[in-house]
Amino acid sequence: MKHFSGFVNIIGNPNVGKSTLMNLLVGESLSIITPKAQTTRRSIRGIVNGEDFQIVFTDTPGILKPNYLLQENMMKFVNTAMEDADVILFVTSINDHFTDEEFIQKLNSVKIPIILIINKIDLTTQEKLESLADNWRMRIKNLKQIIPVSALAKFNVETVIGTITKFLPESPAYFPPGELTDLSQRFFISEMIREKVFINYQKEIPYATEIIIESFKEEETIVRIRAVIYVERESQKGIILGHKGEAIKRVGIQSRKDMEKFLGKKVFLEMFVKVKEDWRNNKNVMREFGYDE
């Protein structure tokens, strides 16, 4: 029996439902999801296996014009994803106003099959959807298919997998059949905390934080985790902690529940807050945090 495998990279603007779609396709919550834009900072890889195929999905950060070094590094993940893919899933939505024509030109320069996903179709009419699809057909040259979906309602998502398999190259599997991702437990633990920071804090605070897992000790019945929330300024440290430490305690309780479900064990979580001045624009600190490798 022939076997088909390939790397399928998911790109698009922030807030179009890329990460929700990725999690539905993989069947697990790999990418964190919050109502705020730019939640995804790194490429998140998820693997789907079929009887005669393997799809290696990569959810990339949302496309943006960088304002600081961290965002420049986020866009490097997007550009690399376009170069390394066998298929590109370009995700938009019915209320997405994609105006970055420079990026469209870059998209049109690649020779990779492109599948357009129009998300949130439950919020529009058939007439408007058809008009939007026609517009995208004119803008993207190598567009192989347009798939309307509602990730929130889980509508038409199964069609995406079937469509992708038509464009996969013949190849043995890249990863063992039971593998869901190539990322470490530490990575997902840090993302669980970062997700709760995005949910519980407002304005610039979530974007100014980075989570580092300093220690991860797995014992027979419990996992002991020590995590540090880094911020850019001393004033932000006080906001993260909150009055009498109530804010960080809330983040800790919410994070620990997710960790225990993920690890299948009790978790003892210690969290600390430290300051790394202007870390989002510091190349050395960025490298220390694993962004500039």
N, C-alpha and C positions, 0 to 999 in steps of 0.2 A: 504493500500500500504506500502510495506517495504521501509525504508529510510536508506541510507548509509552515514556515515560521517567519516572523518579522517583527520589527520595531515600529510601533505606531505611536506617534507623538501628538499630544493634545495641546493645541495652542489657541489663543484668543484673548480678547479683552478681559479685564477683571469683571467680576459680577455677572457673568453670562451663564454660570452654572457648570463650568468645566470640572470642578472637583466633585460635585454631586454626580455628574455623569460618569466620571472615572470610577467612583466608588460603586455605582450601580453596575458598570460593566465588569468590574473585578469581583463584585459580590462581597466586598469587605470595606470598612471605613479606613482607608489608607491615607487619603488626603483630608486634612482638617478643614472644616467648613464653618464660617462665621458670616454674619451680614456685612462685615467690613470688606472693602476692596483690599487687594494686595495681601491677602492672608497667606497664600503660597509663596515661599521664598526660594525653595530649592526644587529640583526635579524629583518627583515621587514616582517610583516605578511599581507597577502591578502586573501580574502575569495571569493570563487566562489560557487554560488548556482544553482542547477538544480532542476528539478521537484521532483526527489527522492534522491538527494544527496547534500552534502555540502563538499567542499574541502577547507581546511585551509592550504594555502601555506605559507612557511617561506623561504625567501631568506636569506641565511647566508653569512658572509664574505668569501672571497676567501681563500682557503687552503694555508698556508705558514708556514715557519719555523720562529718562533718569534725572533725578534731582540731587542725588548723592551717590557715593561709591557703592553702597549696598545695592541700590537699584541698578547700577551699571552691571554688577555681578549677576543680579537676577536676570537681566536681559541677555547675558552671556549664555545662561541655561537655555533660553528660548532660541537663540541663534544656533547653538550646538544641536538642539533638538531638530531643527529644520535641516541640518546637514546630515545627520546620522540616521534619519528615519527611512523606512521602506514605504510607509504611508503616513500622511498628515491628516489628522482630524482637526479641522478648523471650526471652532465652536463660536457661534454668534447667538443672538436671541432677537426676539421680535422688537425689543426696545433698545437694542444695542446700536449706537451711532458710531460706527467704525470709520474714523476720518484719517487714519494714518496711511496716506497713499504711498509713502516711502516704504512702509512695511508690505503693502500690497505688491509693490514692484519687486521687492525681495522675494515674496511668495511666488510671483510669476516667473522668477528667474530659476527656480528649482525644477528638476525634471521628475519629481516624485508625484505619484498619484495623490490628489487632494480630495477628501470627502468633507463636504460642508454639513455641519449639524446646526439646524435652526432650533434653538431651545425656547421653552416657555410659550409654545403655540396655543396653549389653553387660554392665553390672554389676548388673542387676536381673532380675526375672521379669515375665512378661506381666501377671500379676495385680496386682503392685505398680505397674506402669506405668499400667495402666488406672485404678487408684485415684488415682494422682497426677494424671492427666489430668482426672479428674472434679473433683478439688479445685480445680484451676486454672480450670476452666470456671465454677465458682461464684464465684471471686474476681475474675476479669477480665471485665467486661461486654462490651467490644467485641472479643472474641476471635473471629477469623474461622476459624482453623484451628490444630490442634496437629500438629506434625511430630516424631516421635521419631527421633533420629539418634545415631550414634556418630561424632563428628568424628575421634577417634583411629583408628578402624577404617575411616573414610571410608564409613560405611554410611548410605544414604538422603540424603546431602547434595545430590545432583542434584535431588531432589524440591523442595528449598527454592526454587531458581531458578524452576522451573515454577509453583510456588504464588504466588510474588511477582508474576510477570507478570500474573496475573489481577486484581491490584489497582492496577496502574500507570495513571496518567492518560495520555490521548492527548497526546503532546507530541513535538516534535523532540528530538534528542539534545542534552544540555547540554555535552558534551565531544566533541572529535574522536574518531573510532572507534578509533584506535590508542593513545589515552591510557589509562594504567593508574591514575594517581593525579595529584592536583594539588599534591603536596608536592615539595619540592626535594631534590636530591641531598644537600645539606648536612644536611637533616633526617634522612635515612636513615642517613647516615654517623654522626651523633651517636647515633642509636638503636642502631646496631650496638655502639658502645662501651658505652652504658648497659646493653644486654642482657648484655654480658660482666661488667659490674660486678655486676649482679644475680646472675649465676651464680657468681662467684668470691668474693663477700663475704657475710657473715652479719649477722644481727640488724638494727640500724638503719642500718648503713653504706649499703646500696643506696638507701634512701629519703632519705638526707641528701645525695645527690650529684645534680649536674646537669652535663650535658656541653654545652660550647659549642665550636663549630668556629670558631677564630679566623682561619684562612686555608685556602683550597682553591685550589691552583694546578694546573691541568691542562696538562701538556706533551705532546709527541708520544708518548712511550713510558712516561711515569710521571705519577702524580698525587701532589703533595706536600701533605700535610695536617698542620695544626697544631691540636691539640685541647687543651682545658683541662677537667680534672675538678674541679668546684667542690665543696667540702664545707663543713660548718657550723662545725667546730671544729678547732683545731690538732692535737688528738689523733687525729682522723679522718684527717688528712693522712698521718700516719705509718702508719696501717693500710693506706691505699690504696697507699702506696709499698711497704710490706713490707720484710722484712730484705734489705738491700743492693739494694733496688729490684726484688726478684724478683716481687712480686705484680703491680705495674703492668706489668712486662715481659710477664708471662703474658697480661694483659688486652690488651696491645698486639699480641702475636703472634696471638691468637685474632681480634681485631678486624680486623687487616690482611688475614687470609685471607678473611674475609667481604667486605671492601671490594674486594679484587682480583677476586673473583668477580662482585660487583655492578657494578663499573666496567669490567671487562674489560681492565684495565691493571695494571702494577706500581704499588704504593703505597709511598711513603715517609711513615711516620707518626711524628710527634713528639707526645708527650703530657706535659702538665705538671699539677701539682696545686696549686690555690690555695684559700684560705679566704675565704668570705663569711659572716660571723657570722650564724647563725640566719636564713639566707636564705629558708627556707620560711615565715617569718612576717613578712618584710620586703616591703611592697608595692612599693617602688621597685625592689628587686632582682628581684622577681617580674616586674615590667613589663620590666625589662632582659632577662630570660630569655625573654620572650615569652608569659607566662602571663596577663597582665591587660591585654589589648588592648581 
